[in-house]
Amino acid sequence: MKNKGNRDNPWRAAGLVGALGLDIAICTLLGYFAANFAVQRFGGPRSWIVAGVMLGLFAGIGTVIMLLKKFLEEPDE
């Protein structure tokens, strides 16, 4: 019989998918709250909130890419 590697575990895949979604959601929310705080504190147009959300989304996508690279580089033990 063939030994299943660590990557064949469906729970590990489900955990990765959940972590990716959570990462993007948290970064997007942090971008929103940071931009909203800056608009309330320093004034300025509310369009800065849209920019904060987009910046948070792009940061989330960047961290997801780094997480996937790390996940795919791990040797199968």
Sequence and secondary structure as in RCSB ss.txt:
>XXXX:A:sequence
MKNKGNRDNPWRAAGLVGALGLDIAICTLLGYFAANFAVQRFGGPRSWIVAGVMLGLFAGIGTVIMLLKKFLEEP
DE
>XXXX:A:secstr
     GGG HHHHHHHHHHHHHHHHHHHHHHHHHHHHHHHHH   THHHHHHHHHHHHHHHHHHHHHHHHHHHS 
  
